[in-house]
Amino acid sequence: MKKYLCFHLFLAVLITSGALAASKIAVATKVQGKVDYIRVDNGKRQALKQGTVLADGDKIVTGASGFVAIVFIDDKSLVKIKEDTEIEITGKRSQAAISKRLNMDNGTIRAKVTKQRKGDFVVQTPTSVASVKGTDFWVISNPFTGDQLFGLEGLVNFTNLLTGESINVAAGFTGNSTPDGGLSVGETDPNTIPQDPDEAEGAGESVMRITFVGPDGTQKVLVIHYH
């Protein structure tokens, strides 16, 4: 399977606790079309750019042609956010790890999740909750008609919020959850899986370097190789 990115973290000098603020949890590695984000600290809405570092509680809004990929800085977990999507990115630090939650109002995302502890990567919509340890899946969410979850790798626990009922969605299967409490799983029709913009033929590799400066002037450099 074609890899979207290879993520390397190294130090330009010594690591210091001030190099990254505790609330900083992810970085935007690719941005196409109209993509805005709303900063949690001041509520200001502005254009999201490649290399923007995202904090716990920041919200991303993509337009009709928008697309963004973000990487969590602790473990390389990748989230691709397609057009017409609104999603809040949250993360709570515990030692070196980040417990991640994506609060998704509507839209389409793909999550490629590095192995986590149980409950450390959650996608929540108005209708459902998806919880994973490490896997690859799509979610399409509509607050009126409900959610579809397409399993690509691994296993996803999928829960309907109205009833509390849960099912497991494996690779090659699609889970459906509706606002009236419906929950089902069936074999995926390949024609219904969302298209990943990064899987087009001929996508080359690029490199991005982001320098973080601590309060004492010490630098930490993040190098990202991506397609």
C-alpha positions in Angstrom: 0.0 0.0 0.0 1.3 3.4 -0.9 2.3 5.4 2.1 1.1 8.9 2.5 4.0 10.1 4.5 7.1 9.2 6.5 7.4 11.3 9.6 10.8 12.0 11.3 11.3 14.0 14.4 14.8 15.1 15.5 16.5 17.8 17.5 18.6 20.7 16.1 19.9 21.2 19.6 18.8 19.8 23.0 15.1 19.1 23.7 13.6 21.4 26.2 10.2 21.3 27.8 9.4 24.7 26.4 10.1 23.9 22.8 6.5 22.8 22.2 3.7 24.2 24.4 1.6 21.5 26.1 -1.5 22.4 24.1 0.2 21.9 20.7 -0.9 18.6 19.3 -0.8 18.4 15.5 0.6 20.1 12.4 -1.0 20.6 8.9 1.1 18.9 6.3 -1.0 19.6 3.2 -3.6 22.2 2.4 -5.6 22.6 -0.8 -8.4 24.9 -1.7 -10.3 26.9 1.0 -9.5 25.7 4.5 -10.0 27.8 7.6 -9.3 27.2 11.2 -10.7 28.8 14.4 -8.2 29.2 17.1 -9.3 28.0 20.5 -7.4 30.8 22.4 -9.2 33.8 20.8 -11.9 32.5 18.5 -10.3 34.1 15.5 -11.0 32.5 12.1 -8.2 32.5 9.6 -6.8 30.6 6.6 -5.1 27.4 7.5 -1.7 27.0 5.8 0.8 24.2 5.4 3.0 24.0 8.5 0.4 25.5 10.8 0.7 24.0 14.3 -2.7 23.2 15.8 -3.6 23.3 19.5 -6.0 21.4 21.6 -9.5 22.7 20.8 -8.8 24.3 17.4 -11.5 23.8 14.8 -11.0 23.2 11.1 -13.6 24.1 8.4 -13.1 23.1 4.8 -14.9 24.7 1.8 -16.4 23.1 -1.2 -12.9 22.5 -2.7 -11.0 22.2 0.5 -8.7 19.5 1.6 -6.2 19.3 4.5 -4.0 16.6 6.0 -2.8 16.8 9.6 -0.4 14.7 11.6 -0.4 14.4 15.4 3.1 15.2 16.7 3.4 12.4 19.2 2.9 9.3 17.1 2.4 10.1 13.4 -1.3 9.4 13.3 -2.7 11.0 10.2 -6.1 12.6 9.5 -7.2 13.7 6.1 -10.1 16.1 6.0 -12.1 16.5 2.8 -14.4 19.2 1.5 -17.4 20.6 3.4 -16.3 19.3 6.8 -16.3 20.9 10.2 -14.2 19.2 12.9 -12.6 20.1 16.3 -9.2 18.6 17.0 -8.6 17.9 20.7 -5.8 16.1 22.5 -4.8 15.6 26.2 -1.2 14.9 27.0 -0.2 12.0 29.2 3.5 11.8 29.6 4.8 11.5 25.9 1.4 10.5 24.4 -1.6 12.4 23.3 -5.2 11.1 23.9 -6.9 12.2 20.7 -10.6 13.1 20.0 -12.0 14.5 16.8 -15.4 16.1 17.3 -16.9 16.0 13.8 -20.0 18.1 13.1 -20.3 17.0 9.5 -18.3 16.0 6.5 -15.7 13.3 5.5 -12.5 12.3 7.0 -9.9 9.5 6.7 -8.0 8.4 9.8 -4.8 6.4 9.6 -4.1 5.7 13.3 -0.9 4.5 14.8 -1.4 1.8 17.5 -2.9 3.4 20.6 -4.1 2.4 24.1 -7.8 1.6 24.2 -9.9 4.8 23.9 -6.9 7.0 23.0 -8.2 7.8 19.5 -11.9 8.7 19.2 -14.0 10.2 16.4 -17.4 11.6 17.7 -20.2 12.9 15.6 -23.7 14.1 16.6 -24.9 10.5 16.0 -22.0 8.1 16.7 -18.6 7.4 18.3 -15.8 5.5 16.7 -13.0 4.2 18.9 -9.8 2.6 17.7 -6.5 1.2 18.8 -4.7 1.4 15.5 -6.3 1.2 12.0 -7.3 2.9 8.8 -10.9 4.0 8.1 -13.2 6.6 6.6 -16.1 8.4 8.2 -18.8 10.3 6.4 -21.1 12.2 8.8 -24.4 14.0 8.2 -26.3 15.3 11.2 -29.6 14.5 9.6 -29.1 11.1 7.9 -26.3 9.7 10.1 -22.9 8.2 9.6 -21.1 5.7 7.5 -17.8 4.1 8.6 -15.7 2.3 6.0 -13.1 -0.1 7.4 -9.9 -0.3 5.4 -7.5 -1.9 8.0 -7.9 -3.2 11.5 -11.0 -3.0 13.6 -13.2 0.0 14.7 -15.6 0.0 17.5 -18.7 1.9 16.3 -21.3 3.1 18.8 -24.7 4.7 18.3 -25.1 7.5 20.8 -28.9 7.3 21.1 -29.1 3.6 22.0 -25.5 2.9 23.3 -25.4 -0.1 21.1 -22.0 -1.0 19.6 -20.7 -3.0 16.7 -17.2 -3.8 15.4 -16.4 -2.8 11.8 -13.6 -4.7 10.2 -11.6 -4.1 7.0 -13.9 -4.5 3.9 -17.0 -3.7 5.8 -19.2 -0.6 6.3 -21.0 0.5 9.5 -24.1 2.6 9.3 -25.4 4.6 12.3 -28.6 6.7 12.1 -30.0 9.4 14.4 -33.1 7.3 15.2 -30.8 4.6 16.7 -30.3 2.3 13.8 -26.9 0.5 13.7 -25.8 -2.1 11.1 -22.8 -3.4 9.3 -22.4 -5.0 5.9 -19.8 -5.8 3.2 -18.5 -2.6 1.6 -19.3 -1.7 -2.0 -15.9 -0.4 -3.3 -17.7 2.2 -5.4 -19.0 3.9 -2.2 -15.6 4.5 -0.6 -14.6 8.1 -0.7 -11.7 9.1 -3.0 -8.4 10.0 -1.4 -6.8 12.9 -3.2 -3.4 11.7 -2.2 -3.8 8.3 -4.0 -3.7 9.8 -7.5 -1.0 8.5 -9.8 2.2 10.4 -9.9 2.1 12.0 -6.5 5.7 12.9 -5.6 7.4 13.3 -2.3 8.0 16.7 -0.7 9.8 17.8 2.4 8.7 20.3 5.0 10.7 21.6 7.9 9.2 23.4 10.9 11.3 25.1 13.6 9.9 25.5 17.1 11.7 28.0 19.4 11.5 27.6 23.1 11.4 30.5 25.7 15.2 30.1 26.2 15.8 30.2 22.4 16.5 26.5 22.1 15.3 25.1 18.7 13.5 21.9 17.8 13.1 21.0 14.2 10.3 18.9 12.8 11.1 17.3 9.4 8.1 15.8 7.4 8.5 13.8 4.2 5.1 13.5 2.6 3.3 12.7 -0.7 
